[in-house]
Amino acid sequence: MSTGLVHIAILGSALPYTELYSPCNGDLVLGGFFPLYFLEPESDMIQLSFLSRPMDKMAVNWWLWKNYQYVLAFRFAIQEINKDPQLLPNLTLGFQLYNSVTSGQFTLRSTLHWLTGKHYLIPNYTCQTQGKTVAIIAGTTSAFLAEIGTMLELYKTPQITYGPYDPMLSERDKFPSLYQMATSDNSLICGMLSLLLHFGWIWVAIFVSNDLKGEQFLQDILAEMVKKDVCLAYAIKLPDTKKRYKKTEIYFLAEIRILSANVHILYGDVRSLYTMEILSKYYLTLGKVWIMAAKWEIVLLETQQMLHSFHGGFSFSHYKEEIPGLKHFVRTVDPSHYPEDFFLSQLWLHAFHCLPPGSLCGTIGLCPPNASFEFFSGRIDMLTISDSSYFIYNAVYAVAHALHKMLSEQIEKGSPADAAQPRILPWQLHPLLREIQFTNSAGEDVSFHETRFHMAHYDIHNIVNFPAGFRLLIKIGEFSSESKHDQSLVLNEEMIEWPVAFMETPQSLCSQRCGPGFRKIPQEGRPVCCYTCVVCPERDISNHTDAEQCIPCADHEYPNLERNHCLPKLVTFLGFEEFLGMALTCMALCFSVLTAAVLWVFVKHRDTPIVKANNRTLSYILLIALLLCFLCSLLFLGRPKTATCLLQQIAFGLVFTVAVSTVLAKTITVILAFKVTKPGRTIRRLLVSGASNSVIPICFLIQLALCGIWLGSSPPFIDTDAHSEHGHIILVCNKGSATAFYCVLGYLGSLALASFTVAFLARNLPDTFNEAKFLTFSMLVFCSVWVTFLPVYHSTKGKVMVAVEVFSILASSAGLLGCIFFPKCYIILLRPERNSLKGLQKRVSSKGS
């Protein structure tokens, strides 16, 4: 049994086209397909097994040194199984190894060589011992698996993959012989979005491979991004570049330099990463944070230029326990253990620039005895076990357990001879592989059941490029998904290294965030992440970043100046100590004193003609009413209480009714006094009997009835005004029934209008001690004040409304006092000669002449 041959230029010398060594023989043989290098284009057609010497015209374009860990994990698993007396007793596993790079020509040749076992490709011919080949371990790309699966399906050969999970490969109708060790990546999207939301990255770009898997990932993540309010800046499908520097397929990447997203998600087939390597080489990508799946680690750790560009990025890999002994095996292996392994010698030469003892080339120095993978440069971290290596280890054991079960069944049914020389056909393993379930040496349950996909646990690594070329993937957190509704992300942010362009945690936003006190307004025709910020309305706040709506403060609270917090309002009222309250109080007291002084003057000079004229009793009543009007204004000032709220409007309505009805009575008295000179006894009787004085109690009783109805139906009460003054709750007296208030005010206005009309009609009567003109003018002032009061009163709120009402009371009362009594006081105090009988006779005679 032999493998196909690949000829690779080594150390610049041409080596003969001869087989380097025969693969590990065994009673049963596994095939292993691992991506380890790429050849130059002219050598493509001759690529076969990687464990063979090269021809002189062949040269390796790109070595994937890190991937040799796959071979080591493969070897380690087979050696463990062969040493286990319980798993496959009296049988040994062998292997055949092939380089795998996705290409229709490469795949066809490699598969035919594995099937035939000859250098010459003869379909349906094999020189291998019948029944030895049982399964192959393949990966890492879906395209490669699909290509070899088409041919191997003819022989029903089981294919166990160690690459990333692909839902396309899980279709049993198309790939009935294919088994995937990796679990579904359905939770990967949730993990990536959790990372985005944790750092507030809502404006991201997505790079996916230009295939069905990349398209499916793009659709799935976009659907989840819509739910999480994360927006797509742009999406780019990476071409399937099979050559390392195929620049003709990257013309579309130039636009990336001017796009704004600082966070890029990378997902797809490994082949697409070659395009990304060109992108990092020819275009500016240093100022971006990359988020990717673990399968990209392979080439990232191999390519210096790319790793520098991806510094500070994040990688998601499936959580895995450490396989006992595997790391020690990798640490201690060297070419002296496997002298026939050409690739291991090449790797040793690349890492240490030396060759182990017994090498064919004497011009190169010998390696020191302590040389091992533990001392490799940081760019090739062989001791960090990758996901694929872990899956390869499990895949070998899965086949071994299936073989163990089959052999046990054959022993139970057959003869001892069958156990010594078992005949196993590859297709017989399928029923056993579908049902296989075991616990590996790391303590993890391994199976191909669909139930294993329901829970996912990811390790999150930070890609770090240290000085002097030392590079590592450092675990900085975990993401676990127990169910769709229970997801958790744990990060150690202190360990994170960001790209060199950022001094702190980067942002990736379409628009600058709207801080507290602002809310977002979407921009028409753009994604929801693109918006403008507007300040919250006067009575609203927003206490978090990027608020959709502002929140109104409660009635007893008000926004602070930044409008990000509600503060308790101060309870206030129109108090005596305030400037406005103090001014109104002083005015009320001054007018009260002035009114009292006028009353004293009138009482002192009660026997003078000017006081006796027009009924001095009515003058006393009017002065007392005005005094009470000035004093009742004080009920509107100070902290409102139940008693003051009840007295405010009632006292105002009653005392003003007395005042206005007294003016009306005085006006009627003036008219009767001048009518009494005419013949007739009726007017004289009315004047002598004081009938005009009865106007006052009649009007007062009507107003008292209205006030009684008001108090009985809906009396005034203490209320709060939380909106009139910013930051304050104003204590006010609510009038209760607005209808009753306007009835009282309307009745008072009717009396005032009647008094004004009567006084206006009497204005032309003889003016010797005739106050008709003064009464007319006083009522004009009174009506003007209250007509002005109504619109002003309704246009103000809070304490100003109270102040307006108090001012109207004082102004109207002062108008009555000044217009009616000040002229008389002027004569009494300053012109006493006119306030005497002699002076009165002189004035009458002078007018008569």
Buried (B, 14 or more C-beta within 10 A) or exposed (E): BBBBBBBBBBEEEEBEBEBBBEBBBBBBBBBBBBBBBBBBEEBBEBBBBBBBBBBBEBBBBBBBBBBBBBBBBBBBBBBBBBEEEEBBEEBBBBBBBBBBBBBEEBBBBBBBBBBBBBBEBEEEEBEBEEBBBBBBBBBBBBBBBBBBBBBBBEBBBBBBBBBBBBBBBBEEEEBEBBBBBBBBBBBBBBBBBBBBBEBBBBBBBBBBBBBEBBBBBBEBBBEEBEEEEBBBBBBBBBBBBBBBBBEEBBEEBEEBEEBEBBBBBBBBBBBBBBBBBBBBBBBEBBBBBBBBBBBBBBBBBBBEEBBBBBBBBBBBBBBBEEBEEBBEBBEEBBBBEBBBBBBBBBBBBEBBEBBBEEBEEEEEEEBEEEBBBEEBEBBBBBBBBBBBBBBBBBBBBBBBBBBBBBBEEBEEEEEEEEBEEBEBEBEBBBEBBEEBEBEBBBEBEBBBEEEBBEEBBBBBBBBBBEEEEEBBBBBBBBBBBEEEEEBEBEBEEEEBBBBEBBEEEBBBBBBEBBBBBBBBEBBEEEBBBBBEBEBBEEBBBBBEEBBEEBBBBEEEBBBBEBBBBBEEBEEBBBBEEBEBBEEBBEBBBEBBEBBBEBBEBBEEBEEBBBBEBBBBEBBBBBBBBBBBBBBBBBBBBBEBEEEBBBBBBBBBBBBBBBBBBBBBBBBBBBBBBBBBEEEEEEBBEBBEEEBBBEBBEEBBEBBBEBBEBBBEEBBBEBBBBBBBBEEBBBBBBBBBBEEBBEBBBEBBBEBBBBBBBBBBEBBEBEEEBBBBBBBBBBBBBBBEBBEEBEEBBEEBBBBBBBBBBBBBBBBBBBBBBBBBBEBBBEBBEEEEEBBEEEBBEEEEEEEEE
